[in-house]
Amino acid sequence: MNVFWREIKANRKALLIWCIGIVLFMISGMAKYEGYTTSAQSINEMMAKMPSSLKAIFGMGTFDLTTVTGYFGLLFFYLALMAAIHASMLGASIISKEERDKTAEFLFIKPVSRNKVITSKLLASVVNIVIFNLVTLASSLVMVRHYSKGEEIVGEITRLMLGMFILQLIFLFIGSAIAAVSNHPRTAPSLATGILLLTFILSIVIDMNSRIESLKYFTPFKYFDAKNLMYGPGFQTVYLILSFALIAVLSGATYAFYKNRDLHI
């Protein structure tokens, strides 16, 4: 039995549904951009009058929605959220599913170590988020280029997708670590999603109130902020160090806790 291919096969339908959803989101989202360009002045006037708190909630920030890059920056706010939800749920469910589905006894009587099982599951998860990311990249490039009118957008979109991939890895390992620690396998995906939503809400609150900007280190959504990647300093060293440190600690916790826990069979 090859655990890696077993997990690839088991998750292919869910991945396909997510990818179709992303493509449809990009098609519908960019279709609305055409409407914005026909009334550029009124859109900018409306944005100027909109309270900063409302702009933060909807991810509008300082983007110029009449430019294709500015509009895609807004869409990225939602793309990153969807990618993180997919990754956290995948990480939690792929680790907890054996106990949840009562198949742990069948899997672990085979001549294979727990570490090898975890490695195969995590590799399958990474393949899933790579495919998710590439589909998002491809659909973004196709749809944005269709409306770009010659504006160069490949570099900006590629940077955003790279940032999103690291964000996906963080939440994938948050999910897997929670599943490895939790004694209630059915609740692991919900707990992972709950943590994700808390960090997402925190990122919005920080945008609404600059006095708590120091809390940005506690939410991965601020590590790869669209406006910084597109118009600002790009990838910042401190956030990259934090990201890879989180990934290392969480992946280590996944192995350590799962290896030593009593499985519910």
N, C-alpha and C positions, 0 to 999 in steps of 0.2 A: 504494500500500500504506500503510495506517495502522498504525504500530507499536503505538500505544496499544490499539486495538481488537483487534489480533492477540494481544497479551498478555492482555487481559481474557478473550478466548475460550479461549486456551490454558490458563489457570489456573482456569477456572470449575469444572471437575470436582473438582480438588483442594480448592478453597475450599468447595464444597458438602459434601464429605466431612468437612472440618474443622468446619464449622458444625453438621452433624448430630451429630458427636461431642461438641461443646460442649453442645448441647441435651440429649442423652442423659446427659451428665455431670451437668448441673443437675437433671434429673428424678431420677436415681438418688441423687445427693448429698442433695437436699432430702428425699427419701423417708426417708432414714436419720435425719433430724432428728426426725421424729415419734417414732421409737423412743427417742431421747435424752430427749425431753420427758416421756415416761412414767416414766422412772427418773432424774429430775433429781438427786436427792440422791446416788445411787450414782455417777453420772457425775462430779459435782463432787468426791466423795471419791476416786475413781480418779485424777482429774486432779491432785489435791493430792499424792498419793503418787507420781506419775510423775516420774522424774528430769527436770531442766530440759533436759538434753542430748537426751533422747528427744522432749520436747515441741518442741524447736527443729527436729529432723529432720523431724517430721511437720507442722510449721507451726502448732502449736497455740498457742504463745506464752502470752499471758495472757487468751485469749478465754474467755468463759463460753459453753460449748457448749449450754447450756439456753436461751439467748436466740437469737432468729432472726438478729439482727445479728452476734452473736458467732460463731455457726455459719457464717454467710456469710463472715466474715473468714477462717475456716479454709479454706473452699472457694476463696477468692480466691488463696490461696497457690498452689494448683494451677492455677487459671485463668490467672494471670500467667505461670506457667511454660509452659503450653501456648501461650499467645499469643506469647510470646517465641520459642519454638521455631519456630512457624509463620512469624513475621516474619523471623527470621534465615535460615531455609532459603529463603524466598521471595526475599529480597534477594540471596542468593548465587546461586541458580539462575537467576533472571531475567536477571542480567548475564552469567553464564558459559555459558548454554545454547547460544548461537550457535557458540561454539568446540567445546563438548561434542558438539553434534549435527551439526557440520560444515556449518552454514548461514551462517557469517559472510561467506563470499565472496558468496553470493546477496544477503544483506541490504545489504552495504556497497558493492556496485556500483551501487546505486540512488542517485539524486540527493538524498541526505540525509546530513547531517553526523553524526559520532559523538556530538556533544553533544546533537543532537536525538533520536537513538536512545535515549541514556541517559535524557534527560528523559521521553520517552514511556514507557520501561520503569519508571522510578521512580514516575511518576504512576499507572500501572496497579497497581503494588505498593501504593501508598498507598490506592487505591480498594479493593483487596482487604482491607487491614487495617482500613479503616473499616467495611466490611461485616462482617468478623469481629467487630469490637468492638460494632457495633450489634446483631448477633444475640446476642452474649453479654449485652449490656445488657437486651435484650428478654426473653430467657429467664430471666435473673436476677430481673428485676422481677416477672414472672408467677409464677415458682415461689416466690420468697421471700414475695411478697404472699399467696400461698395459705396459707402457714403463719404469717403474721405476727400474726394475731389483732388487727388494727387498729393494730399498731405502725408508726410512720412510718419507712420505709426508703428512700424514693426518693432523698433527699439523699445518704445514705451510699453507696448503690450507684452513683449518678451520679459522685460524687467518685472512687470506686475505678476506675470504667471510664475516666474521664478520665486518671487516673494510668497505667492500663494502656495506654492509647493512646500516651502519650508513651514508655512503656517499649517498646512495639512499634516506634515510629519509631526509637528508638536501635538496637535489634537489627536492624531492616531495613537501616539504613545501615552497621552493622557488617558484615553479610553482603555488601552491595553493594561496600563498600570492599575486603574480602578478595578478592572475585571479580575486582575490577579490578586488584589487585596480583598475584594468584597466576598463575603460569605453567602451573598444572595445573588446568584448569577443572572436572574431575570431582571434585576434592577440596575445592573451595571451600565447598560446603554443609557438609561434615564439619568443616572447620576452624571455620566460623562457629558450628556447634552445639557444638563443643568449647570455644570461648571462652565461650559462653553457660553451659555446664554448670560451668565453672570459677568464673564470677562467681556462679552460683547456690549452689554449694557454699560459696564464701566467705561469702555472706550467712548461711548456716546456721551456719558456724563462728563468725561474729561473735556470733550469738545465743547460742551455747554458751559463749563466753568474752568477757566484757565488757572484758578488758584489751587486746583488739585492735580495739576499737570504732572507732579512728581509721581503720581500713582500709575503713570503710563507703563512703568516697568512690570506691572502686575497683570497686564493684559496683552497677549500676543498680537491682538488686532492692531495695536499701535506700533508694533515692530515694523510692519510693512504697510504703512499708510500710503494710500494712492497718491496723494498730493506731494508727499516727500519723494516717492519713487519717480514720479513723472516730472515734477517741477523743482524739487528741492535737492538735498544732498545725495539722494539715492539710498543705497544700502549703507546703513550706519554700523560701524564696527561693534559698538556696544550691544546693539540688538542682535547681530549675528552671533556674538559670543554667548549672549543669554539664550538664544534659540538652540544652539548646538549643545549648550550645557543642560538645558531642559530635556532635550532629546536623549542625551546620554544618561542622565539621572533617571528619567522615566523608563527608558528601555532596560536599564539595570534593575530597577524596581520590579519590572514585569517578570524578569527571569528569577530574581531572588525570591519574591513572594510566591510565585507559582510553583517553584521547585520545592518549597518547604511546606506548602499548605496541604491540608487534608481535603481531598476531593470528595464532593457529594455525588455518590453514584447510586 
